[in-house]
Amino acid sequence: MKNHVILLMLLNFAMAAFAAEKGTKMLGGTVSLSRSRSEIITPVTELAVTSSLGYCVIDNLMIEVSPKFTLTMQEYEPPYSGHTSSIVFGIGVGARFFIGKFYLGSMFNYNSHGAAEAYAKGNQYYYKDMDLKAGCLLPLAKNIYLDLAAIYNFGVGEARAFTFGANHSSAYSMFIGIAAFLKKAPPRSPLGA
């Protein structure tokens, strides 16, 4: 019985009301780890650091911009051995819709990808992708939240490497981050009350 009471208290804490009111600003950051495969490349493991800036244009609808930096490790499959690493710089533009502490969102991303030495020679390639995400905000302190989400990412359009080709990549990932919400201050009364 004691365990059930503790579980209910934790669920109540997680489900506490969160209002993303018009004018609320958000500054956040995430760290994610993902593993993906596609039709043209071997398994890839990525560690990504992402920042996010958001603004609620109407109650519960936030528009956000997200600069990204990703370190990628690609493993070669037999008969080859070893691995290579590369760097991805990207920018994403998207939106989140809040339902209490939960949210659904999408983001369109434009990315530049290349090995460190490829950037020096101008040999990076470009691709676009889309994120669909579902997440939950758990309070840590006043206006500071732990941001937990699951993301499905898929390629959009063509990828430019040495030639153009269809971008059929896809990946699932989980991320954890921190988000600070700066609520719009209420208007001051001209009477000072």
trRosetta pair geometry for C-beta under 8 A, 3 or more apart (Angstrom, degrees):
i j d omega theta_ij theta_ji phi_ij phi_ji
1 4 5.6 -54 -155 33 36 113
1 5 6.6 36 150 -19 67 103
2 5 5.8 -53 -152 34 33 112
2 6 6.5 32 151 -16 65 105
3 6 5.7 -55 -149 38 33 111
3 7 6.2 35 153 -20 66 107
4 7 5.6 -53 -146 37 31 113
4 8 6.3 32 155 -18 65 106
5 8 5.8 -54 -148 37 30 111
5 9 6.4 32 152 -20 63 105
6 9 5.7 -54 -149 35 32 112
6 10 6.4 31 153 -18 65 105
7 10 5.8 -55 -149 36 31 110
7 11 6.3 30 154 -17 65 106
8 11 5.7 -53 -144 38 32 111
8 12 6.2 35 155 -21 65 106
9 12 5.7 -54 -147 36 30 113
9 13 6.4 35 151 -22 63 105
10 13 5.5 -52 -150 34 32 115
10 14 6.4 28 153 -16 65 107
11 14 5.7 -57 -147 40 32 110
11 15 6.0 15 159 -8 68 114
12 15 6.0 -65 -138 47 27 101
12 16 6.9 59 154 -60 60 79
13 16 6.1 -21 -161 -24 31 112
13 138 7.8 45 128 -154 93 91
13 139 7.4 -117 173 44 86 104
14 101 6.5 -159 164 86 61 162
14 136 7.0 10 -176 170 106 130
14 138 5.7 -35 -121 -111 80 95
15 100 6.6 -7 -164 162 68 143
15 101 6.3 -142 -130 18 32 128
16 101 6.9 72 61 -52 58 128
16 139 6.7 -29 59 -6 132 131
17 100 6.4 -92 -127 -137 48 83
17 101 7.9 -161 -152 -43 13 86
18 98 6.8 -104 103 -179 107 132
18 100 5.9 89 37 173 87 47
18 101 4.6 103 4 -85 130 64
18 137 5.9 95 -106 74 172 128
18 139 8.0 -173 -85 -59 111 100
18 145 7.8 41 -122 -90 142 147
19 59 7.5 -39 -174 -154 89 100
19 60 7.8 -74 -159 -68 55 82
20 24 5.5 -129 -161 54 61 149
20 56 5.1 174 158 -94 90 137
20 59 6.9 129 92 -169 67 52
20 60 5.0 107 66 -102 104 40
20 61 7.7 161 110 11 124 23
20 62 5.9 -77 176 -46 140 110
20 98 4.3 117 10 20 133 154
20 181 7.4 -111 -112 -138 77 141
21 24 5.2 110 60 -33 66 111
21 56 6.2 126 97 98 30 158
21 59 5.5 -22 -131 -113 48 82
21 183 6.6 50 47 -143 115 96
21 184 6.7 -108 100 26 113 107
22 56 5.3 -141 -117 120 30 105
22 57 6.9 -27 -133 133 86 20
22 58 5.3 -23 -90 -140 106 29
22 59 5.3 -55 -34 -54 84 60
22 184 7.4 -19 102 1 58 147
23 55 7.8 -27 -144 -168 21 85
23 56 6.2 -31 31 70 27 100
23 183 7.7 60 103 -172 93 52
23 184 3.4 14 123 -51 128 143
24 55 7.5 164 86 -152 50 44
24 56 4.3 41 47 8 88 127
24 62 7.5 -61 83 -96 102 109
24 181 5.6 -4 -180 -172 116 102
24 182 6.9 154 -163 76 62 49
24 183 5.3 -26 -110 -111 91 55
24 184 6.2 -96 -69 -16 49 85
25 53 7.8 -23 -172 -169 93 77
25 54 6.9 151 -165 86 48 60
25 55 5.6 -13 -109 -101 69 73
25 56 7.8 -116 -64 8 32 80
25 181 7.3 153 80 -158 45 52
25 182 4.4 -13 62 58 98 104
26 52 6.9 -19 118 117 106 99
26 53 7.1 152 85 -162 68 33
26 54 3.7 2 52 55 112 108
26 55 7.4 -147 20 -60 79 33
26 56 8.0 88 -19 -35 103 84
26 62 6.3 20 7 -156 134 146
26 64 7.1 -42 71 -101 120 113
26 179 5.7 -10 -167 -172 108 107
26 180 7.0 153 -153 79 56 48
26 181 5.3 -20 -99 -102 80 69
26 182 7.5 -167 -76 18 31 75
27 51 7.8 -19 -170 -174 74 97
27 52 7.5 154 -159 85 32 63
27 53 6.1 0 -106 -108 65 68
27 54 7.9 -152 -61 27 31 74
27 179 7.4 157 82 -155 39 58
27 180 5.0 -12 62 59 89 101
27 182 7.3 38 0 -13 99 110
28 51 7.1 155 89 -164 50 53
28 52 4.3 -13 65 60 97 106
28 54 7.4 14 8 2 110 111
28 147 6.1 37 -158 -12 139 154
28 177 5.6 70 170 140 107 127
28 178 6.3 -173 -147 95 75 49
28 179 3.6 -18 -97 -105 120 77
28 180 6.8 179 -77 19 64 60
29 49 7.3 -3 -174 -175 103 80
29 50 6.7 166 -153 89 57 53
29 51 4.9 -24 -99 -107 86 64
29 52 6.8 -174 -77 16 36 80
29 177 5.6 -165 99 -158 41 108
29 178 5.9 3 55 53 82 85
30 48 7.7 16 103 104 95 95
30 49 7.6 174 87 -150 53 40
30 50 4.9 -5 54 59 94 101
30 52 7.2 37 -6 -13 100 118
30 147 6.6 -83 -86 85 104 121
30 149 8.0 -45 -119 35 149 115
30 175 4.7 38 178 161 130 130
30 176 6.8 155 -148 86 86 30
30 177 3.1 -63 -92 -74 75 127
30 178 7.9 178 -81 20 51 52
31 47 7.4 -8 -172 -173 90 84
31 48 7.2 163 -155 84 44 55
31 49 5.8 -11 -104 -102 74 69
31 50 7.9 179 -80 22 29 74
31 175 6.9 172 82 -156 36 93
31 176 6.7 -17 59 69 80 77
31 177 6.8 151 12 -90 56 75
32 46 7.6 14 103 107 91 97
32 47 7.5 170 85 -152 49 41
32 48 4.8 -7 56 56 94 102
32 50 7.1 11 4 5 109 116
32 151 7.7 -11 -140 23 155 133
32 173 5.4 62 174 155 125 131
32 174 7.1 178 -142 91 94 39
32 175 3.6 -48 -90 -99 105 107
32 176 7.7 150 -89 23 63 54
33 45 7.5 -6 -171 -174 85 90
33 46 7.2 169 -150 87 41 56
33 47 5.7 -8 -102 -103 75 70
33 48 7.9 -172 -74 20 31 74
33 173 7.2 -180 86 -153 37 106
33 174 7.8 -10 59 64 75 78
34 45 7.4 173 90 -151 45 49
34 46 5.1 -6 58 55 89 100
34 48 7.4 7 11 0 106 114
34 153 8.0 25 -167 20 167 132
34 171 5.4 69 163 164 134 129
34 172 7.3 -178 -144 92 107 39
34 173 3.4 -51 -92 -96 117 120
34 174 8.0 156 -87 25 81 51
35 43 6.5 -1 -174 -172 95 104
35 44 7.1 164 -153 84 50 50
35 45 5.2 -15 -101 -101 80 73
35 46 7.7 -178 -79 18 35 72
35 171 7.6 179 89 -147 30 107
36 43 7.3 158 82 -151 36 60
36 44 5.2 -18 62 60 84 98
36 46 7.4 5 10 0 106 114
36 153 7.8 -58 -94 70 145 114
36 169 6.7 51 155 -174 136 101
36 170 7.0 -168 -152 97 114 40
36 171 3.4 -53 -93 -98 127 111
36 172 7.9 152 -94 25 86 50
37 41 7.7 -164 -156 84 49 74
37 42 7.7 -49 -127 177 81 27
37 43 5.5 -35 -85 -96 87 66
37 44 7.5 165 -82 16 38 80
38 41 5.3 39 54 37 102 88
38 155 7.7 58 -123 -25 135 134
38 168 6.0 137 -165 91 102 78
38 169 4.0 -49 -91 -105 135 74
38 170 7.1 133 -98 20 84 58
39 168 5.1 15 10 83 121 132
40 165 7.3 78 -64 124 164 149
40 168 7.6 114 -7 50 99 102
41 44 6.4 23 122 -41 126 115
41 74 6.7 -70 174 -141 117 129
41 169 7.9 3 31 -98 115 111
42 74 6.1 105 72 180 97 94
42 75 5.9 -117 130 83 121 61
42 76 5.7 126 36 -122 172 33
42 77 4.9 -168 -129 -13 122 96
43 74 7.5 158 91 -151 47 60
43 75 5.3 -7 73 50 96 107
43 77 7.4 99 7 -59 91 103
44 72 5.9 -15 -171 -167 111 107
44 73 7.1 150 -160 78 59 48
44 74 5.0 -24 -105 -100 82 77
44 75 7.7 -168 -88 16 34 73
45 72 7.5 149 80 -158 46 57
45 73 4.8 -16 64 64 95 102
45 74 8.0 -176 25 -80 65 32
45 75 7.4 48 -2 -19 102 104
46 70 5.4 -6 -168 -174 115 117
46 71 7.1 154 -154 81 63 48
46 72 5.0 -21 -102 -105 87 75
46 73 7.5 -173 -79 23 39 69
46 88 7.8 -11 -139 18 126 134
47 70 7.1 157 81 -156 43 67
47 71 5.2 -8 62 61 94 98
48 68 6.2 -16 -168 -166 114 105
48 69 7.2 153 -156 84 66 45
48 70 4.2 -23 -104 -104 88 93
48 71 7.7 -170 -81 27 44 59
48 88 7.8 -36 -108 68 100 118
48 175 7.9 -53 71 -106 108 128
49 68 7.6 151 83 -157 48 58
49 69 5.2 -14 64 67 94 96
49 70 7.5 -179 25 -83 59 47
50 66 5.6 13 -179 180 110 110
50 67 7.3 172 -152 90 63 47
50 68 4.7 -15 -107 -109 91 82
50 69 7.6 -177 -80 29 49 61
50 92 8.0 2 -152 20 125 129
50 175 7.9 -9 34 -161 125 157
50 177 7.6 -58 71 -97 95 141
51 66 6.7 178 86 -149 48 64
51 67 5.5 6 53 57 99 90
52 64 5.4 4 -173 -178 100 130
52 65 7.4 159 -152 81 55 42
52 66 4.6 -13 -102 -102 78 95
52 177 7.8 57 14 155 124 159
52 179 7.4 -33 73 -109 121 99
53 64 6.3 158 81 -153 43 76
53 65 5.2 -12 60 58 98 89
53 66 7.5 -175 22 -78 64 49
54 62 4.4 25 176 172 125 120
54 63 6.6 162 -151 81 73 39
54 64 3.8 -32 -92 -92 90 97
54 65 7.8 179 -78 20 49 58
54 96 7.1 -19 -134 23 148 117
55 62 6.6 153 74 -152 25 76
55 63 5.8 -19 62 58 81 88
55 64 7.6 158 16 -84 58 55
56 59 6.9 31 170 -110 127 23
56 60 7.3 65 -144 1 118 12
56 61 6.5 113 -152 72 73 48
56 62 4.9 -47 -86 -90 65 76
57 61 5.9 -50 54 99 88 101
57 62 7.5 146 3 -120 74 27
57 63 5.6 46 -26 -9 117 111
58 61 4.9 24 59 41 87 115
60 97 6.1 40 146 -164 92 65
60 98 4.4 -129 -148 58 79 90
60 99 7.3 64 -160 -70 131 43
61 95 6.5 -7 -173 -173 84 117
61 96 7.6 168 -152 84 41 50
61 97 5.6 -10 -103 -106 71 74
61 98 7.7 -138 -63 16 31 81
62 95 6.4 157 85 -157 51 64
62 96 4.6 -5 58 55 105 95
62 97 7.9 -169 24 -76 72 30
62 98 7.1 58 -7 -25 107 106
63 93 7.9 -4 -178 -173 90 82
63 94 7.7 176 -155 100 54 34
63 95 5.4 -32 -103 -99 54 85
64 92 7.9 11 109 107 92 96
64 93 7.6 174 92 -150 52 43
64 94 5.7 -16 62 69 90 76
64 95 6.8 154 15 -97 80 30
64 96 6.5 32 -7 -6 125 101
64 105 8.0 0 28 -156 127 139
64 107 7.4 -49 79 -100 104 114
65 91 7.2 -16 -172 -173 89 94
65 92 7.2 155 -162 84 43 58
65 93 5.7 -10 -107 -103 70 71
66 91 7.1 147 81 -163 53 48
66 92 4.0 -14 62 60 104 106
66 93 7.6 -167 22 -69 78 29
66 94 7.1 -10 4 23 119 105
66 107 6.4 -7 27 -153 134 148
66 109 7.9 -51 78 -100 109 96
67 90 7.5 153 -162 89 45 53
67 91 5.7 -22 -104 -106 59 74
67 92 7.9 -157 -65 22 17 74
68 88 7.0 -19 119 116 107 99
68 89 7.1 148 86 -164 69 36
68 90 4.1 -10 59 63 115 96
68 91 7.0 -164 16 -76 85 26
68 92 6.4 56 -24 -11 119 105
68 109 7.1 1 10 -143 146 123
68 111 7.5 -42 75 -104 127 96
69 87 7.6 -26 -165 -167 79 92
69 88 7.3 153 -159 84 33 64
69 89 6.2 -5 -105 -108 67 64
69 90 8.0 -168 -67 27 30 73
70 87 7.2 143 80 -163 58 46
70 88 3.9 -5 57 55 108 109
70 90 7.2 17 0 7 111 113
71 85 6.5 -5 -178 -173 88 113
71 86 7.8 160 -158 82 48 39
71 87 6.4 -23 -105 -104 57 64
71 88 8.0 -145 -60 21 17 80
72 85 6.3 155 84 -158 55 61
72 86 4.7 -17 62 60 109 84
72 87 7.3 -161 18 -72 90 17
72 88 6.1 67 -25 -17 119 108
72 113 7.5 14 9 -150 150 109
73 83 5.7 12 -178 169 88 136
73 84 7.8 165 -153 84 49 36
73 85 5.2 -23 -98 -100 63 86
74 83 6.0 162 82 -160 48 80
74 84 5.2 -12 57 59 102 82
74 85 7.4 175 15 -89 74 33
74 86 7.1 23 -9 3 113 107
75 83 4.9 -36 -100 -99 53 103
76 80 3.9 -73 157 107 132 114
76 81 6.0 176 80 -133 116 5
76 82 5.5 25 23 63 124 66
76 83 6.4 -153 -2 -85 79 45
76 84 7.8 67 -42 -6 99 89
77 80 6.7 59 69 52 38 89
78 81 7.4 19 -95 -68 61 76
84 115 6.5 -56 169 -98 114 123
85 115 7.1 104 90 -128 51 84
85 116 7.8 19 99 -14 92 101
86 113 6.1 52 140 -180 133 84
86 114 6.0 -148 -159 126 112 17
86 115 4.7 -77 -104 -83 86 53
86 116 7.4 -161 -133 -25 47 60
86 118 7.5 -3 -131 28 105 128
87 113 7.4 179 90 -145 45 51
87 114 6.6 -18 58 69 81 58
87 115 7.4 96 12 -146 79 19
87 116 6.0 79 -10 -76 121 68
87 119 6.8 -23 59 -36 125 136
88 111 5.3 -10 -170 -168 108 117
88 112 7.0 154 -154 78 57 47
88 113 4.7 -11 -103 -100 87 84
89 111 7.1 154 81 -154 41 63
89 112 5.0 -9 60 58 91 100
90 109 5.2 18 172 -176 132 106
90 110 6.2 169 -152 85 81 44
90 111 3.8 -27 -92 -99 113 77
90 112 7.0 -180 -77 19 60 62
91 109 7.1 165 84 -148 35 64
91 110 5.7 -7 57 55 83 92
92 107 4.3 31 173 167 123 121
92 108 6.5 161 -152 80 72 39
92 109 4.2 -29 -93 -93 93 81
92 110 7.8 175 -82 18 47 60
92 131 7.1 4 -145 13 145 124
93 107 6.7 159 78 -155 25 77
93 108 5.7 -18 61 59 80 91
94 105 6.0 80 144 171 125 103
94 106 5.4 -153 -150 102 115 50
94 107 3.0 -77 -42 -98 147 69
94 108 6.3 157 -75 11 85 60
94 131 7.0 -51 -79 62 159 103
95 105 6.1 -161 99 -142 46 84
95 106 6.6 9 52 52 76 75
95 107 7.9 172 17 -79 42 65
96 103 4.6 13 -179 175 109 136
96 104 7.2 156 -155 80 63 35
96 105 3.8 -31 -100 -86 71 121
96 135 8.0 -41 -138 43 126 116
97 103 6.2 157 76 -155 42 79
97 104 5.3 -13 56 60 97 85
97 105 6.9 173 14 -78 63 63
98 101 7.9 -27 -163 -129 99 8
98 102 7.3 141 -156 83 58 43
98 103 4.8 -36 -97 -93 59 97
99 102 5.0 -24 69 74 89 96
99 103 6.9 160 19 -91 70 41
99 104 7.5 30 -1 -3 111 93
101 136 5.7 38 130 -161 97 76
101 137 4.9 -132 -165 58 82 81
101 138 7.2 65 -178 -76 136 44
102 134 7.3 -5 -174 -176 100 85
102 135 7.0 165 -155 91 58 44
102 136 5.3 -26 -101 -99 68 74
102 137 7.8 -153 -73 13 24 75
103 133 8.0 18 105 109 92 94
103 134 7.3 176 91 -152 51 46
103 135 5.3 -10 58 62 92 88
103 136 7.6 178 18 -79 73 30
103 137 7.3 50 -8 -21 111 101
104 133 7.3 162 -158 90 44 55
104 134 5.5 -14 -105 -103 69 75
105 131 7.6 6 110 110 92 101
105 132 7.6 166 91 -157 50 41
105 133 4.8 -13 64 63 93 98
105 134 7.8 171 23 -80 71 33
105 135 7.3 -11 13 13 114 109
106 130 6.6 -7 -171 -177 100 99
106 131 6.4 164 -155 87 49 63
106 132 5.4 -13 -103 -103 86 61
106 133 7.2 171 -84 19 36 76
107 130 7.1 162 82 -157 47 55
107 131 4.4 4 51 49 95 109
107 133 7.4 13 3 2 103 117
108 128 7.0 -6 -176 -173 88 105
108 129 8.0 170 -155 91 49 36
108 130 5.7 -23 -104 -105 60 79
108 156 7.4 -34 -140 22 90 162
109 128 6.6 158 85 -157 58 56
109 129 5.1 -13 60 63 108 78
109 130 7.1 -176 17 -85 84 27
109 131 6.6 63 -22 -16 118 100
110 126 7.3 -5 -177 -169 84 103
110 128 5.5 -22 -102 -103 63 83
111 126 6.8 159 86 -152 54 57
111 127 5.5 -16 62 64 102 75
111 128 7.3 166 18 -92 81 31
111 129 6.9 5 -1 13 124 102
112 124 5.2 46 175 138 91 140
112 125 7.6 168 -154 87 54 29
112 126 5.5 -24 -101 -98 64 79
113 124 6.0 160 78 -169 33 95
113 125 5.6 -27 65 66 89 76
113 126 7.4 158 18 -92 79 27
113 127 6.7 -7 6 17 124 104
114 118 3.5 -128 177 94 112 125
114 119 5.1 148 88 -56 125 72
114 123 6.1 141 -142 93 134 66
114 124 3.0 -100 -29 -105 133 80
114 125 6.5 132 -71 10 88 61
115 118 4.4 97 51 -3 76 107
115 119 7.5 -140 89 -9 42 79
116 119 6.1 -49 -159 25 33 110
116 120 7.2 32 147 -16 61 103
117 120 5.5 -49 -157 32 42 116
117 121 6.6 24 151 -5 69 108
118 121 5.9 -67 -149 49 35 100
118 122 7.9 -94 165 68 62 16
118 123 4.1 -97 -159 76 88 96
118 124 5.4 123 126 -70 111 61
119 122 7.5 39 -169 -74 31 28
119 123 7.8 -95 -53 48 21 65
119 124 5.6 32 -90 -51 66 117
125 159 6.5 51 150 166 123 92
125 160 5.3 -166 -160 98 88 64
125 161 4.1 -21 -105 -104 156 54
125 162 7.7 -66 -84 -30 124 46
126 159 7.2 -175 92 -158 47 61
126 160 4.9 14 51 49 86 108
127 155 6.6 -50 175 -136 121 101
127 158 8.0 -117 -123 121 76 40
127 159 4.0 -9 -98 -118 109 93
127 160 7.2 -167 -67 26 63 62
127 167 5.4 139 -153 -114 114 140
127 169 7.8 47 161 22 153 133
128 155 7.4 98 84 -164 58 63
128 156 4.6 -63 110 71 102 101
128 157 5.3 35 52 41 121 117
128 167 7.1 155 56 49 66 169
129 153 5.5 36 155 179 130 97
129 154 6.4 176 -158 90 91 30
129 155 5.2 -55 -103 -105 90 42
129 156 5.7 159 -114 6 28 89
129 167 7.2 -129 -80 149 82 136
129 169 7.0 -52 -102 77 127 111
130 153 7.0 168 84 -149 43 57
130 154 5.8 -16 57 61 90 78
130 156 5.3 81 -22 -45 100 125
131 151 5.1 -29 -159 -161 105 117
131 152 7.4 141 -157 74 53 44
131 153 5.1 -22 -98 -97 71 83
132 151 7.0 144 73 -156 45 61
132 152 4.9 -13 59 59 99 95
132 153 7.8 -172 22 -76 65 37
133 149 4.9 21 -178 175 117 128
133 150 6.7 166 -148 83 70 45
133 151 4.4 -23 -95 -99 97 79
133 152 7.6 -174 -76 22 50 61
134 149 6.5 165 85 -151 37 81
134 150 5.7 -6 58 54 86 92
135 147 6.1 13 171 -176 140 80
135 148 5.9 165 -156 89 86 47
135 149 3.1 -38 -89 -91 111 95
135 150 7.3 178 -78 18 65 55
136 147 7.9 162 81 -152 42 43
136 148 5.2 -13 59 63 88 99
136 149 7.4 172 17 -77 57 60
137 145 4.0 0 -171 173 102 147
137 146 7.1 145 -160 69 51 49
137 147 5.9 -16 -103 -99 74 66
137 148 7.9 179 -84 24 27 72
137 179 6.6 -70 -122 54 113 130
138 145 6.2 137 63 -164 36 83
138 146 4.4 -20 62 56 98 104
138 148 6.8 31 -4 -1 110 112
139 144 7.4 90 -159 79 62 57
139 145 5.7 -50 -97 -105 42 78
139 146 7.8 -31 43 14 5 81
140 144 4.7 -64 66 110 104 99
140 145 6.2 166 4 -114 89 20
140 146 5.6 106 -50 -34 110 87
140 178 7.5 -32 9 -133 153 95
141 144 4.3 20 55 44 88 120
143 180 6.0 46 136 -163 93 70
143 181 4.9 -130 -160 64 84 76
143 182 6.9 70 -177 -83 141 39
143 183 6.8 -121 -107 -13 123 96
144 178 6.8 -12 -171 -171 92 99
144 179 7.5 159 -155 84 47 46
144 180 5.4 -17 -102 -102 72 77
145 178 7.3 151 81 -158 47 51
145 179 4.9 -19 63 63 97 93
145 180 7.8 173 20 -83 72 30
145 181 7.0 32 -1 -11 114 107
146 176 6.9 -20 -176 -165 95 92
146 177 7.6 145 -166 79 50 40
146 178 6.6 -35 -108 -101 48 60
147 175 7.7 -6 111 110 93 94
147 176 7.0 141 80 -164 61 41
147 177 4.2 -24 63 69 112 90
147 178 6.6 -160 10 -75 97 7
147 179 4.6 77 -48 -15 125 113
148 174 7.7 -9 -169 -175 80 94
148 175 7.6 177 -147 90 40 52
148 176 5.7 -6 -102 -108 70 73
149 174 7.2 169 90 -154 46 54
149 175 5.5 -7 60 56 90 89
149 177 7.9 -10 13 16 106 106
150 172 7.2 -10 -176 -171 93 92
150 173 7.5 168 -156 89 52 41
150 174 5.5 -26 -102 -102 67 73
151 172 7.1 159 85 -157 56 46
151 173 5.0 -11 59 61 102 86
151 174 7.6 176 17 -87 78 24
151 175 6.7 21 -6 -1 119 109
152 170 7.3 -8 -178 -170 84 99
152 171 7.7 168 -156 86 45 45
152 172 5.7 -19 -103 -103 67 73
153 169 7.8 -18 118 120 95 97
153 170 6.6 162 90 -155 60 50
153 171 4.7 -6 58 58 107 89
153 172 7.7 -174 20 -80 77 25
153 173 6.9 12 -3 10 116 108
154 169 7.0 169 -152 93 45 59
154 170 4.6 -4 -105 -105 79 89
154 171 8.0 -177 -73 22 46 58
155 159 6.9 -52 -154 -49 131 109
155 166 7.8 109 115 155 136 66
155 167 3.2 -146 172 137 131 97
155 168 5.8 -64 49 -36 136 6
155 169 4.2 95 -40 42 117 79
155 170 6.9 -95 -1 -60 80 60
156 167 6.5 -11 51 79 25 131
157 167 6.0 29 80 24 50 123
158 164 4.8 14 168 -173 139 101
158 165 6.3 145 -156 72 89 24
158 166 6.2 -64 -108 -98 69 33
158 167 6.0 149 -149 -19 16 96
159 164 7.3 156 76 -152 42 55
159 165 5.8 -24 57 66 88 79
159 166 7.6 23 12 118 86 16
159 167 4.2 115 -35 -84 97 100
159 169 8.0 62 -52 -7 141 115
160 164 5.7 -26 -100 -97 69 73
161 165 7.1 -14 20 20 105 111
188 192 7.7 6 170 -105 105 41
189 192 6.3 -96 86 3 94 12
189 193 4.9 -36 78 52 154 75
